[in-house]
Amino acid sequence: MRYEHIPIGPTGNGRKHFGESQIDVRKIQGATIDPNISPLETAHHEAAHVVMAFLVGITVIEATDKPGPGYGGYTLTTGSASAYKSALVFAAAEAQGSKGTGKENESPGSDMWWIRALGFEPSEMVSRARNMLSNEKNQSKILAVATKIRNKRFISGSEAEKVAEDAEKETVIALTVYDEFGNLEHARTISTTHHTSHIEFLIPEEKFSPQEQHQLAA
């Protein structure tokens, strides 16, 4: 017997075949997180803005990583927030090491330009935003929202809020095993406190093809 990794895709589902058997996995609770998403991606940039907005009580209307005239993506929020809270939202992407924040020259309309226009020192607000977002819970929220944005390209504020909430929940995965005739052999649920992109399942040797069994014995 040996442990095999079964990947869970961006949609929360996964499938793998072992000999004539098929194993399906489906995430039924918890956020879907792509562990390979990078802070350099526009989706991650916008997710940082979204999560900071939630933290300071600003309503998010929508977010996208689709580029347009003069921008690579955007996060749209309500305009009723205080200057201080708005500055924190603008600082969030730079606090996560994202690109396109205007750090180099504070170009008009950039995140850093807006922070200064609101009356604050960009470096100070970035430091404060970094401290607020540094814990594991908020990092999971950013990755979950970034994954959703990258997969859908456009999400509403309510979608983003649900994803962020799911990132705080225990992950529950349903696992089912079918034989070569499509009959159910095994079913169970697996719970974990970690957001995962794969699960490990112990596979009996007889489930592998003859060639794989030979490799196992070698």
C-alpha positions in Angstrom: 0.0 0.0 0.0 1.1 3.6 -0.5 -0.1 7.1 -0.1 -1.1 8.9 -3.3 -1.7 12.6 -3.7 -5.1 13.5 -5.3 -5.1 17.1 -6.5 -8.1 19.3 -5.8 -8.6 21.7 -8.7 -9.6 25.4 -8.6 -13.3 24.4 -8.7 -12.9 22.3 -5.5 -13.1 19.0 -7.3 -10.5 16.3 -8.2 -10.3 12.9 -9.8 -7.7 10.2 -10.1 -7.7 6.7 -11.5 -5.8 3.7 -10.0 -6.0 0.7 -12.2 -9.7 0.2 -12.9 -10.8 2.2 -9.9 -11.7 5.9 -9.8 -11.4 8.2 -6.8 -13.4 11.5 -6.7 -12.9 14.3 -4.2 -15.1 17.3 -3.7 -14.7 20.1 -1.3 -18.0 20.6 0.5 -16.9 23.3 3.0 -14.1 25.7 3.1 -12.4 28.0 0.7 -10.7 26.9 -2.5 -7.1 28.2 -2.6 -4.6 28.0 -5.3 -1.2 27.7 -3.5 0.6 28.8 -6.6 -1.0 32.2 -6.8 1.5 35.0 -6.6 1.5 38.5 -5.1 2.6 39.7 -8.5 -0.7 38.7 -10.1 -3.4 41.3 -10.5 -5.9 39.0 -8.8 -3.7 39.0 -5.6 -3.4 42.8 -5.8 -7.1 43.3 -5.9 -7.8 40.6 -3.2 -5.6 42.5 -0.8 -7.7 45.6 -1.3 -10.9 43.6 -0.9 -9.8 41.9 2.4 -8.6 45.2 3.9 -11.9 46.8 3.0 -13.7 44.1 4.9 -11.4 44.5 7.9 -12.1 48.3 8.2 -15.8 47.9 7.5 -16.0 49.2 3.9 -18.5 47.7 1.6 -17.0 46.1 -1.6 -19.2 46.4 -4.7 -17.1 44.4 -7.1 -13.5 43.4 -8.0 -11.8 42.2 -11.2 -8.4 41.5 -12.7 -9.6 42.3 -16.2 -7.5 45.2 -17.5 -9.0 48.4 -18.9 -7.8 51.9 -20.1 -5.1 52.8 -17.6 -5.5 50.0 -15.1 -4.7 46.4 -14.7 -7.7 45.6 -12.5 -9.9 47.4 -9.9 -11.7 47.0 -6.7 -14.8 49.2 -6.4 -16.1 50.2 -2.9 -18.6 52.5 -1.4 -17.4 56.1 -1.1 -18.6 56.8 2.4 -15.5 55.6 4.3 -13.1 57.9 6.2 -9.9 59.1 4.6 -7.9 56.9 7.1 -9.8 53.7 6.2 -9.6 54.4 2.5 -5.9 55.0 2.8 -5.5 51.6 4.5 -7.4 49.9 1.6 -5.1 51.6 -1.0 -2.0 50.5 1.0 -3.0 46.9 1.2 -1.7 45.7 -2.1 1.8 47.3 -1.6 1.8 45.7 1.9 1.5 42.3 0.2 4.3 43.0 -2.3 2.0 43.5 -5.2 3.0 45.2 -8.4 1.2 48.2 -9.9 0.9 50.2 -6.7 2.8 53.3 -7.9 5.5 52.9 -5.3 8.3 54.0 -7.6 6.9 57.4 -8.7 3.5 57.7 -7.1 2.0 58.2 -10.6 -1.4 60.0 -10.6 -4.2 57.6 -9.8 -2.0 54.9 -8.4 -2.5 53.4 -4.9 0.4 55.4 -3.4 -0.8 58.6 -5.1 -4.2 58.2 -3.5 -2.7 57.6 -0.1 -0.8 60.9 -0.3 -3.8 62.7 -1.8 -5.8 61.6 1.2 -3.3 63.3 3.5 -1.2 60.4 4.7 2.4 59.2 4.3 2.4 56.1 2.0 5.2 54.2 3.8 3.4 54.7 7.1 0.1 53.4 5.9 1.8 50.5 4.1 3.4 49.5 7.4 0.1 49.6 9.2 -1.7 47.6 6.5 1.1 45.0 6.6 0.6 44.5 10.3 -3.1 44.2 9.9 -2.9 41.6 7.2 0.1 39.6 8.4 -1.8 36.9 10.4 -2.6 33.5 9.0 -6.3 34.1 8.9 -6.1 37.2 6.8 -3.5 35.7 4.5 -5.9 32.8 3.9 -8.6 35.2 3.0 -6.4 37.1 0.5 -5.4 33.8 -1.2 -9.0 32.6 -1.3 -10.3 35.9 -2.8 -7.4 36.0 -5.2 -8.1 32.5 -6.4 -11.8 33.4 -6.9 -10.9 36.5 -8.9 -8.4 34.7 -11.1 -10.9 31.9 -11.8 -13.9 34.1 -12.5 -12.1 37.3 -13.6 -15.0 39.3 -12.0 -16.6 38.9 -8.7 -19.3 40.8 -6.8 -18.8 42.1 -3.3 -21.1 39.5 -1.9 -19.2 36.7 -3.6 -15.9 38.1 -2.2 -17.4 38.3 1.3 -18.6 34.7 1.2 -15.2 33.5 0.0 -13.5 35.4 2.8 -15.9 33.8 5.3 -15.3 30.3 3.9 -11.5 30.9 4.4 -12.2 30.9 8.1 -14.1 27.6 8.2 -12.8 24.1 8.6 -12.2 22.4 5.3 -14.4 19.3 4.7 -13.8 17.1 1.7 -16.0 14.3 0.4 -14.1 11.3 -1.0 -15.8 8.5 -3.0 -14.2 5.4 -4.6 -15.8 3.5 -7.5 -14.8 0.2 -9.0 -14.3 -0.6 -12.7 -18.1 -1.0 -13.1 -18.9 2.3 -11.6 -20.1 0.8 -8.3 -19.5 2.7 -5.1 -16.7 1.0 -3.0 -16.0 3.5 -0.4 -17.3 6.9 0.8 -16.1 9.2 3.6 -15.6 12.8 4.6 -12.3 14.3 5.7 -12.0 17.4 7.8 -8.9 19.5 8.2 -8.2 22.9 9.7 -5.8 23.7 6.8 -6.7 24.8 3.3 -5.3 22.2 1.0 -4.8 21.8 -2.7 -4.6 18.0 -2.4 -5.4 15.1 -0.1 -3.5 11.9 0.6 -5.3 8.5 0.3 -3.8 5.1 1.1 -4.2 2.9 -2.0 -4.0 -0.9 -1.8 -1.5 -2.4 -4.2 -4.1 -4.4 -6.0 -5.7 -1.1 -7.2 -2.7 -0.3 -9.4 -2.1 -1.6 -12.9 0.2 -4.6 -13.3 3.0 -2.2 -14.5 2.5 0.0 -11.4 2.5 -3.1 -9.1 5.8 -4.1 -10.7 7.3 -0.7 -10.0 6.0 -0.8 -6.4 7.8 -4.1 -5.9 11.0 -3.0 -7.4 
